[in-house]
């Protein structure tokens, strides 16, 4: 996830939180290895993107504006939570398979039901997903989250609609 200028609010929102390798590795069995993956919200070589590159055919990241670009065959991302509704609308427009890390409360919203109906699947870890930030060239664990996150999936053909895992 990268620092993002929220065009709708006209200000910069600090959404620069990155995904640990372990949090993508936790669901590696559900990540397609033979597809070109697009991680649209990573602005460089980071732990999570490096892991995806190590297991997937190809990973595209740092490709510009998610709302105008269209890359890859599958989208695997940790988007800026401040614009999650806009991201979900765009994901539906793209109509590609995706795995997206979101706060669990997001799956209870009216807008997600309106956008996707019953077409989503969920991978629900029983532990918290934590993120990290780079501050003064130092990797800092961001563990102040008061909420849990999950993996929201679309067209991923998971074996069940809800999967609980450690």
Steps between C-alpha positions, in 0.01 A plus 500: 500500500636842417451859603190603315351837418127463545368699204149497640603674821779712349754410766775249562407207720777304669421155366856387460484160669662192353417132523737254662614197303341268759156646433514409131675170577213410735267478197756387240292192413229733363733728301518399132861430411445482123342845453633852465425671831444873536569663838380852414563665837865418553745765395814290499677187614359410838482180702148398389561581133834319509324193638234511227777529240666190645190281455316646200567494127531880494406789729436854382522776759570872499306538172332834561140593572281201592190689390620539140738205452409139434781249552538128560258211509443491877514783753655433840516808716490679831328824392481829689214447745397866480377442142389137528154569360646665186748213467222242523294680235804505269573133569145412398539710180820312415315171568825307559563246770642666809617453856484819701588556866226704671372561853249228588232763569511587129327176410197606706435822310206570273727630226698176473174304469378749237825475300553123514174340610586149617804462273772543763690238694686567823817361651481580869821467701451433869785737581552866418672609183757764587669740263824692494615848406833646402594789728841663453622194305397272788237226468247548781226250587164674513314308769255762621207361302185468706337283234555176316553466126411225258564403140204591280498291183315521168499237225774307679306171503579423862376163629255674739351850527653555845831347599631536855872455541781569746 
